[in-house]
């Protein structure tokens, strides 16, 4: 079972927090971008591609029972991930929300999706560990999916120096003892690029990051 990544000892935590603003400024070189995140105000179960041509959405399949992680006793109707044109035409099943008892392979409890800038990949959350969901990526043309990392997906960087990277909220462990929650910038493969900042004060951290992106574009 994949556990949240270990971090340096608590003695270094204060220094990391002090340096957070400087790192956030560095990561502000991400470039201006429309935040490609799953915050569709009208429908939290659907997400539009950056070019506005595709729509990803969740659809309940009452004929299939999900007994994966997070499901109540006896299961629940399976929720699948679909893709269509923006007007709803040519809808097709992209990914079945099949549940397993393994955090790394469980695909039930799908939520919080976001497209890659080129619209070919869709990132999404699933139920996983007790302290964290998982983030997967599915290749839209082929339907192949894989685990990217643990954490909560905030958004995909849509432009600039770090275009295509992910901003993720992760619950991490210090080496000696204790835990902390920060926003991190990760590559599309789930590798660390650097910290964005602590989640305390959210949504100010991410809002400030977006301001840096806009400043960089100008």
Secondary structure, 3 states (H helix, E strand, C coil): CCCCCEECCHHHHHHHHHHHHHHHHHHHHHCCCCCECCCCCCCCCEEECCCCCEEEEEEEEEEEEECCCCCCCCCEEEEEEEEEECCCCCCEEEECCCCCCCCCCCCCCCEEEEECCCCCEEEEEEEEECCEEEEEEEECCCCCEEEEEECEEEEECCCCCCCCCEEEEEEEEECCCCEEEEEEEECCCCCEEEEEEECCCCCHHHHHHHHHHHHHHC
